[in-house]
Amino acid sequence: MNTRAKDLHKARQSEWERRERQRRMLVIGAWVAAGVLFVGMIVYLVWKQAQPIPRTGEDVPILSSDHIPIGQPHAPYNSNPPTSGPHYEQAAEVGFYDQAPPDEQLVHNLEHGHVIIWYNCGELTESPCSRLKSQIREVMASAGNSLITGTPKLVAVPRTEMETQVALTTWGRLDKFGAFDRQRILNFIKIFRDKAPENNAP
């Protein structure tokens, strides 16, 4: 091999080695970037999980939890919707309602640690009301079950006699707000479901 051919071979070898180094650096850079992104995601998720969930709503003084016969008069509840007080012996079935059971039945659900979602379509036309109902059904499905009983412990009922579009209740707790707020409802359920005197009941 003459000198020119050797020089050309060396030049080609050198160029190949340079390109190979560049390729290796690109691969290493990509892996480093992916690792940094992965670690960053883990740190963010841990940080997010550690953040306290906002406690929305207000505490309502607990009333007597006596059982009363169906139809028996009683002292008025101290909130609208109610959060405690006299109630019937039979709780309502969990689920979504287009027509509400009596307050006295729903208060028994609260005593079991249920969360009740009250919705008001009074000032809505048919389409927005239907959308609100669908949103509530979806959030109920997303909320999962009670960690104590493995049952949903969620009820949704209409209530036109309240001034807001949505209200949430558990035993001694009430949160009202003007429009559907998915995360607010999920947070309320996570914090307050099962917080009641008879939370072992389904």
C-alpha positions, -999 to 999 in steps of 0.1 A, spaced: 0 0 0 15 34 -10 18 64 12 -13 81 -3 -34 50 1 -23 47 37 -31 83 44 -65 79 29 -71 48 49 -61 65 81 -83 95 73 -113 72 67 -105 53 99 -102 85 119 -135 98 104 -152 65 113 -139 67 149 -150 103 152 -185 94 140 -186 64 163 -176 86 193 -204 110 183 -229 81 181 -219 68 215 -221 102 230 -256 107 216 -267 73 229 -252 81 264 -269 115 263 -302 100 254 -300 75 283 -289 102 308 -318 124 297 -343 95 300 -329 87 335 -331 123 346 -367 125 333 -376 92 351 -361 103 384 -379 137 380 -412 120 375 -407 98 406 -397 128 427 -428 147 414 -452 118 422 -437 114 457 -440 152 463 -476 152 449 -486 123 471 -472 140 502 -492 171 496 -522 175 520 -556 171 505 -576 203 510 -604 199 536 -633 217 520 -666 224 537 -675 230 573 -682 210 604 -719 210 615 -728 203 651 -740 167 656 -776 162 665 -793 133 683 -790 101 662 -822 85 675 -841 61 653 -877 72 646 -907 55 630 -914 64 594 -934 96 592 -928 106 628 -922 144 632 -889 155 646 -870 187 654 -856 203 622 -822 194 609 -795 221 615 -782 222 579 -795 219 544 -789 192 533 -788 174 567 -756 160 581 -769 142 613 -800 139 634 -830 116 639 -834 90 611 -853 60 600 -840 25 608 -834 15 572 -807 33 552 -811 39 514 -795 17 489 -762 32 475 -762 45 440 -775 74 418 -811 86 422 -833 107 400 -859 109 428 -845 113 464 -854 90 493 -865 109 524 -839 129 543 -846 107 574 -835 76 554 -804 93 539 -792 105 573 -789 68 583 -765 64 553 -744 93 568 -743 75 601 -728 45 583 -700 67 569 -715 73 534 -708 104 513 -740 118 497 -737 140 466 -767 163 464 -773 179 430 -797 207 420 -810 209 385 -836 235 394 -821 263 373 -807 241 345 -823 231 312 -824 195 302 -790 192 285 -769 208 313 -788 188 339 -781 156 320 -744 165 317 -743 172 355 -758 138 362 -734 120 339 -704 138 356 -716 127 390 -721 91 379 -685 92 364 -669 105 396 -688 80 417 -674 52 395 -639 66 398 -640 70 436 -637 33 443 -648 15 475 -646 21 512 -613 7 527 -633 -6 557 -662 -24 541 -652 -27 504 -685 -12 494 -690 22 476 -708 40 504 -718 67 478 -753 81 471 -763 108 447 -797 125 450 -815 155 436 -822 185 459 -838 216 444 -844 232 478 -808 243 483 -791 274 470 -761 257 453 -758 233 424 -738 207 443 -734 198 480 -715 170 497 -723 156 531 -709 131 555 -717 127 592 -713 162 607 -697 177 575 -711 198 547 -695 213 516 -715 234 491 -703 248 458 -718 264 427 -708 240 399 -695 205 394 -659 201 406 -646 165 400 -614 168 421 -632 185 450 -657 157 451 -630 130 450 -610 148 477 -640 150 499 -647 113 495 -611 104 502 -610 124 534 -645 119 549 -659 86 537 -661 62 567 -658 91 592 -690 82 612 -702 64 643 -712 32 625 -685 30 598 -683 -8 599 -718 -9 583 -719 -13 545 
